[in-house]
């Protein structure tokens, strides 16, 4: 699947609630009907070692062998370059000892081999494999024994040049026949050719079996190594795929240093940024503009809503990722609407909304979020001329919002007006929050840049607040809660989901303030209590659906699993609203989960209740890395410092969490107005700015 085809593509394993007519695969279709055909089992990757460096990735089991099973292989631009790379030394597979990531892009595998006839019980040979996602693998054989090791090393290779979308669905194309080429092998398909070369050259190449062979003689205390490189060549014309961040191109964010009484915070930030770096693509229309892919391996391309979330949540590290993402998306904005359709939208497919709610439209989410990211990047210091260049795209997004309104609430902006009238759908609470925030942010931009319409958007936002508070609130014995949505007839949908955290995300306003919420103060307090109650808080983070729901499924990606992104938004929103104890409770769960995932939080994991001695259960279909979970994890830590800049207004407000859930916290290497910014929060929650741009006034609360 080419990276740019993510939007609108069918969801692979674990990402769809559709089943064949008559029931799940393999079940009878009913009386007189044939059984539905058996479908291949979708691929699960929760136990695989996955290296990612956009647009390339590699996957194998912990033993390092690429066996052609499941997702195994090296990939580039959504094509499997190499499916099999199975190593044998002296006819034996090394005994696996360890397989782990050393960074998002690289992995190390270690195995051991005993010399034939060796009486020593300790293995004399170790085999180390150093793998890079870009298709390079170095094999190192070391002899720590007392005798020379004379034995053959054989590496069996093969590929199907299959697209990752088909492989994800469980389809395994047949291997292609190999041909000898120079110091390696070559495989040709209809649209691509794969080549594997080796240095030093093999002593023998068996094309029919796809085997490279070396006859080794490794003396005691010596080592021998070979480098293999897998490359993909396109043989058919077509659009140029996006590339990755080129060699020597700096990351589009500063590299911070985190020091805290809780060491888990520093590990989480460092490894999350490393994960996000592996997802960076360069826009083919302007290679200096970088944007993050949604996640690997399933959504390894531009998904506008996810890219904007990642850019927004990393704004404390600079505005370059936001600028590159905004420009890349502005070029993809729907400029000319088809008859009956709304212009100004960003692309995006429908997303499964869980068992109790309708789907969500990611085109609507991305279009509204575009305005917010531009406004907040401006507050963080995106240069005036860059904001001005992007303002027409934000105005088009606001125009799409205006055209898509129905009965005062926002549903799916991508649907034609007549379709919305004929087939109305529920108005979801989080969409109202996103639209409300976009209206207020849009008003600020329009006013600051001398464009008309600011007061109209403020008036509309005030009207939406009144309607929301009157119609979305559900009274119950606990004091009440927001409805997750309004049915087309106006009836509140009482489902309790983690998507309610978006009501806490009011956005960055002038002078470092917060915009008014759709909830009043008491409603916000009741929501804060609900979020940390056991029905939503699993102890590892927020479930996407209440555990009290009869449709709850701890592995349902919108039906009960924990999504890191929404837990991080809850932590930041609760802290900003003054509910710091609740924020600390959720942060502790997220940090505890991160230690079990080696500091690299996946997109989601099971929403089972936390129990002593039991780690969080991985989700078999989760992307890892995933842009929104990586950026969200960073945001959850940085939010505790409460840095809220207003560069156009010449000030920075700092309001740290007074409960100091991480103990003493020091953040250095942040960026405000493009210059270094550092802050230290004491164990009693007092913030001290230690480095800041001289032109900005510092305000502490």
N, C-alpha and C positions, 0 to 999 in steps of 0.2 A: 504494500500500500504506500504510494508516494506520500511524502510528508504533508503536502498541501491538501491531500484528499481526506484528511481526518474529518473536516466539517461535513456532516451529512452522510458519512459512511455508516454502514450497518455496524451495530455494536457487536464486538466479538464476545468470547467466552465471558459468562457471568454478567453481561451488560444488557440483557434483553429479557422482557417477560413474555415474549411471544413463543407459542408452541404450535406444532402442526394441528390442523383440524382433527378433532376427535380426541385430543389429549396429548400428553407428553410423548416424546419420541419412544416408539416401541410399544405403546399401549394400543389396545383395540380401538377401532374407530366407532364402535357401536354395533348393534345388531345389523347383520347384512352388509357391514362395511369391512373392507380389508384393514388389517393392522397398519398403522402409520409406519412408514419405512424407518428403519433404524438409522440414526444419524451418528457420525463420528463423535466420540467424546471430545468436548472442547479442551483446549490445552490449559493446564494449571502451572504456575511458575513460582509458587510461594517457597519452594525449596531450592530453586535454581540460583546459581551465581550469575548475576546479570551485570555486565559492564556497558556503560552508555557514554558515548561522546558524539553528539549529533553531527552528521546524520547517520552515524554508525552505532552498532551495538553487537554484543556477543553474549551467548547464553549457554550454560552447561550445568551439569550436576556438580556437587562439591568435589568429585574426583578429578575434574578438569577434562574428562573425555567428552568429545563431541560425538554423539552416537547417532545423530539424525532423528532422535526421538523428540516428540513434542516440539518445543521451540529451539532445541539445540542448534547452534551454528553461529557463524559470523554473518551480519546483515549490513547492507548499505542502501539507503534510500528505499527501504521497505522490501528489498529483495534479498533472499538468502544466498549469500556468496558461497558459503561452505557449510555443508550440513554435518559432515563427519570428519573428525580428526582424532583417530584412536591410536594411541601410542603403546607399543610393546617393546620391552627390552629383554633380549634373550628369549623371545617367545612368550613372555609373561607381562601382564598388566601390572604396573606398580601398585603396591598396597597403598591406598589413600590414607594420608595422615592429616592433611589440612587443606581446605579450600576457602579462601576469603577475599573480599575486596580490600585492596589497599588504597583505593580512591574510587570515585564513581566510574572512572574510565578504565581502571586497571584491576586485575586480580592476580593472586599468587596461589599456585597449587603445589603441594609437596607430597611426594610418594617415596616409597622405599622398595628396594629389590635386593634379595639375597643372591649372592653368587652361587651358581651351581656347584655342588660338592663342598661348599663351605661349612665347616663344623662349628664355626662361631655362631651363637644364636642371634647376635646383633646384626642387622642388615648392613652390608658393606657399601651399597650404592644408594644414593638418593637422587631422585629425579625432580627437578624444580621446573615448573612451567610459569613463565611470566607473560600474561596475556594483556593486550590492549584492545579496546573496543574497535579501533580503526582497522583491525585485521592483522596485526603483527603479534606473533607468539615466539618467545625464546625458550628453548628447551635446554636445560643445563644438567648434565650428568656428573656427579661427584663420586669419587672412590675414596672412602675413608678406611678401607680395609688394608690388609698387609700384602695382598697379592694383586698382580695386574688383572684387570677385568677385560676379557676378550669375548665379546658377544655382539650380536647384531641389534641395531635399533631400527625398528620399522614403524612408519606412520602411515596408516591407511586413511585415504582422503576420498571424499565424494560429495556431490551436491545435486540438488534438484532445481536450483535457481527459482524456487517457489516464492510467491508473494506472501508477505507476513499475514495478510488478512485471511488467506485460505489456510495457512498453517495454524493460525489461532483458532480456527473453527474445527481443527482436528483432521484436516485433509493432508495427506502425505503424498505428494507427487513422486513418481518413480525417479530414481537416480539417472543422471545423464551419463553416457559413455565418456570416459576420459581419454585424452590424447597427450602424448609427451610433448612438452614445450620447454626448450632450454633446460634449466635446472629444476624443472617441476612438472606440473600437470595443467591441462587446460580443458574446460568444458564449455560447449557452445549451446545456447538455447535460441529461441525465436527472436528475442529482443535483447538478450544480454549474453556476455561471455565472462566466465570466471577463470582466473589464473592464480595458481599458487606456486611461488618460487621459493627456493631454499638457499641459504648461504651458511656453510659450504655446500657445494653441490652434492647430491646423493651419489653413492657408489653404484646404485642400480635404481631404475624406474620401471615399475611393472604397471603399464598403462591399463591393462585389462582388469587388474585387481585394484588399481588406484593406490599403489603402495610406493612410498619412497623408502629406500634402505641405505643404511650406513653400517659398515663393519668397524666397530669401535675397538680400540685398545687404550684403556685408561689406566695409567700407572697409579700406584698407591699415593694418595695425597693430591692427585691431579684432578682436573675437570675438563670436560669437553662440552661445547655448546653449538647449537644450530639455531638460526633465525628463519622462521617461515613467515611469508607475507601473502595474504589473500587479497586480491584486487578484483573489482568489478568494472567491466567495460560495457558501454551501451552500444548496440548495433542497429538501433532504429532511431529515426529523428523524432523529436518531441520537445515539449517545453523543458527548459533547463530547471532541474530540481534545486531547491535551496541547499546551500552548503552550510557547513558549521563555522564556528568561530575559528578563523585562520590562525596559523602559527604566528605568534608575536602580537596578536590583537588582544588588547587588555580586556579583562572582564568589565562589564558595564556597571560595576558597583565597586565601592571601596571594600577592602578586606579588614573587617573590624577585629578588635581584640576584646574578648569578654572575660572578665575576672569576677568571680563570685564565691561566696561561702558554699554555694551548691555547685560542685564541679560539673554536674550534669548539664547545666545551662551552656557552658562553653562548648562542650562536646556537641550538643544539639545544634548550636548555631553554626559551628565550623563545618560539620558534616552535612547540614542542610544546604549551606551555600555551595559546598562541593557538588552536591546532588543537582542543584539548580544549574550550576555551570555546565554539567554534562548534557543539559537539555537545550542549550542555546543554538539557535539557527541564525544564519545571516540571510536577510531578505535578498532574493536574487535581483530585485529591481534597484536595490541600494545596499550593497554588501556591508556598509558601515552601520546599518541599522540591525541590531540584534533583538530577537524576541525569543521567549521560551516556548518549547513544545509543551503540550499538555502533560505527557508522561510516557514512559516506556514500560513495556513494549507495545501496548495496545493503541495508544493515541499519540504516536510519535510524530507530531506535526502541529501546525498552527490551529488551535482551538481558541477563537478570540476571547471568550469569557475567561477561560483559565489563564491565558497570557496576560490579560489586563489585571486579574487578581494578583498574579505573581508580581507584576510590575508595581502595583499599588502597595503591596505589603512590604516591599523592600525599599520604599522611598527614603527611609532613614539612611540608606547607604548611597544615596545619590539619585539623580533623575535620568541618568543615561539609558537605563533599561526601559523606563517609562517612555522616554522620547522615542527610542527605536521602535517600541511596540506600537505606540500611538501612530507613528508615521506609516509603519507597515500596514496597520489596519485601515488608516485613512485611505490608502491606495486601493483597498479592497471593499470600501464602503459602496453600497448600492447607490450609484449616483442617479441612474435613470430607472424609475420604477416601471415594471410591466403594468399593463392595464389592470386596474383594480387593486394594485399592490402599493405598499408604502415605500417611498424612497428614503434614503438616509440610513438604512439598516446595515448593521454588520452581519456577516454570515453566521449561521449557527443552527444546529439541528435541535429537534425535540429531545428532552432528556426524561427518562423514566422517573416518575414522581413518587414511586412507592405504591404499596397496595391500597392506600386509602385516599390518595390525592391524585389529581390529573397530572399529566406531564408538564414539565416546565420548558419554556422556549429559551434556549441559550442565545438566540439572536436578540431577543428582548433584553436579556440580562447584559449582553455585551454592549448593546447600543446605549443603554442607560449608564453602564459602568464607564464607557468611554468619556462621558462628560465629567464624571467624578474624578477619574484618574488625571485628566488634563487639569482640572481645577486644583487638585491636591498637589500635583507636581509643580504647578505655578506657586503655590504656597511654600513648597520646599525649596524653590529657587530655580525652576526651569526658566532659562532666559526669556525675556519678554518677546524677542523676535520669533523664537521657536513656538511659544504659545500662540502668537498672532497667526503664524502659518497654519496652525492646527485648528484655529477657532472656526473656520468655515465647516469643517467636518463635525465639530461639536454642535454647531447651529443646525446642521442637517439631522443630527441625532435628536435634537430637541424638536425639530419639525416632525420627525417620525413619531415621537411621543405624543405630540399634539394631535396628529391624524389618527392615532391608534386608540384614543380614549373612548371608553364605552361606559355610560351610566356613572361617570365620575371615577371609575376604577380602571386599572390597567390590567389587561390579560395577556394576549399574544399579539405583539405588534406586527408580526410577519403575516398575519392572516388578512385577506381583503375584508373591507367593511361589510360587504353583503354576506360573507361567510360567517363573520362574527355575529351578525344579526340573526342569521338562519340557524346557526349552531353555536349558541353561547357556551362558554366554558367558565369554570370557577375562577374567581379573582384571588390569587394567592397572596398571603400576607407579606412574604418577603419581596414580592414584585412591587407592592405598594411602597415598601420602605426604600427600595432602589429607585423608584420613580420620584419619590418625595425628595430624596437626597440629590438626584440628578437635577431636579427643578431648581433647588436652592443653589447648587453649585453652578448651574447654568446662569442663573440670575447674577451671581457674583462676577462671572466672566463677562457677561454682556455689559454690565455696568462699568466694570474696570476698563474695558476696551472700547467704550463709547458706542456700543451696539444697542438697538432698541429691544424692548421686550422684557427687561428685568423685572419690573413691577408686576407684569401679568403673571410671570412664573412664581413670584412670591405669593401672589394672591391665590393662585391655583394650589400651591403647596399648603397654604393655610386652610383652604377649603377641604383638601384631602385629609388633613389632620382631623378636622371636625367630623367628617364622615367616618373616618376610620375608628375614632374613639366611640362613636355612637353605634356603629354597626358591626365591628369586628370583635367586640369584647363579649366573652362568655362568662356569665356569673355561675359560680358553683360554691360548694361548702367551704373550699379553701380560700375563698375571696375572689376568685375569678382568674381568667387567663385569656390571652389573645386567641382568636380562632386562627387556624392555619389557612383558612380561606373562606370565601363566600360562594355558595352554590349559585348557579345562574338565577334562581328565584330569590336570592337574597338571604337564604338560610345559612347561618354560620356552620362551618365544618369544624367540629370540636377536636379533631385529631391533634395530638401533642407530638410535635416533631422538633428536631434540632434546627430546622430552618427558621424558627422564631428568633434565633440569635441575630438575624439581620435587622430586627427592630431596634437592637442596641447600637447598631453601626450607623451613627448619625452623620459621620463625616467631619472633616477638618474645615473650620470656618475662619473668618477674619479674626485677627488678634489672638490666634491660637485657641479660639473657643470651639464649642460644639454646636451644631445645628440643633434646633428643637426636634424632639422625637415625636413619632406618631403616638407614643404612649405618654401618659402623664406620669408624675413622680410615683404615685402609689401603684399604678399599673406596672411600672418598671420594677418596683420592689417585689411585687408578686411574681413577676416573670423571673427575677433573679432567684427567688426561693424555689421556683419550679425547676429551674435548670440544674440545680444541685441536688434535687430529690432523687432517690434511687430509680424512679421510673425512667429518667433520662440519663443521669450520670452513672456510667458503668463502673466508675473507679479508674478507668483508663481513658476516659473522655466521654463526650456526649453521644448517645445513640441517636440515629436518625429517626427512630420511631419509638414511642413510649413502650416500655416492657409490659405495660398493662394492656396494650392493644392485643386483641385476639389474632391479629395478623402479624404480630412481632416475629421477626426472624433475625437472630443475631448475625447471620451472614447476608442478609438482604442489603444490597448497597444503598437503597433508600428505605429499607424496611427494618432497620435495627442495627446495622453495622456502625462503627465509629468512624466518622470522617474527620481527619485532622484539621482541615480547613475551618469547619464550622466550630470546632472546639476552640481553635485559636481566636476566631472572631468573638466568641463568647468571653474568653479571658480578657481581651482588649476592651470590649464593650462594657463588661462589668466593672473593670478597674476604672474606666473613664467616667462611669456613672456613679462612682462612689461605693460600689458593692465589692470591696476589695477582698473580704474574706471568701466570698463565693468565687472570685477570680482565682485566688490562691488555691482553693480546693481543686478546681479544674486543672490548674497548672501542674499541681503535684501529680495528678493522674497522667497527664501528657508526658511529663518528664520520666515517670516510672515506666510508662510504655516504651519510651525512647531507649531506655537502657536495655530492654529486651530485644530491640531491633538494632542494636549496635549504633545508636544515635542517628539512624537513617530511617525516619518514619515513612512507611508506605502511604499510599493514598487513603487507605482505610484498613481496618481490621475488625474482627468479630466483636459484637457488642455484648459479649458474655460478662456477667458480673465478676468483678475482681475478687479473687480468693487467695489466701496465703499460700505461697508455694507454687501457684499456677501462673505462668506467663500469659500475656495476651495471645489470642489465637489468630494467626495470620489469615487473611482472606485470599483464596486461591486465584482471584481475578484482579487483585489490586495492582495498579501501576506502581512501580518503584524503580527509579525515582518518579515523583509526580510534582509538577511545578507548584500547585496550590498548597500541598502539604509541606513542601520544603520551605516555601516563602511564609506560610502560616506559622510554622514552628519558630522561625526567626522573629516574626511579628509578635508572637506570644511573649517572648523574652524582652524585646525592646519596649513593648507597651508598658512594662512596669516602671520605666523611667519617665513616661508621660511627656515626651518631647513633642511640642506642638508649635511648629514655626509658622510665621507669617512674613515671609521675606519681602513681599511687596509692601507690607505695612511696617517693615523695619524692626521686627521684634520676634522673640522666641519665648514662648511660655513653657515652663517645666513644672509639671505636677506629678511627682512620683507617687507610687502606691505606698501609703503610710504604713501598711502592714509589713512591707519588705519581705515578701514570701521567699525570696532567694537569699535572705540575709544581705550582707553588703554586696553591692553590684556596681561594677565599674565597666563602662562602655567607652572604648576609644576607637578612633578611626571612622566615626560616622561622618556624614556630610550634610551641611545646611548651606544653601546658596553656593554649593560647589566647593566649600572650604571645610577644613577639619572641624569636627565638633566632638567633644568628650564630656561625659557626665559621670558623676559618682553618686550613688545612693547609699546612705548609711544604713546601719542595722535598725535604726528607728524611723526610717523612711524619709529622711531629709536629703534633698537633692542639692548637689553642688556642681555647677558647670565649671569645668577645668580648662576647656578650650572652646572658643567660639569665634565667628567672624566679628571683627572689631566694629563693623557698621551696624550690628544688630543690638537692640536693647534686650536685656535678659530680664525676665519676669518669673519669679518663683511663687508657687502657691502651695 
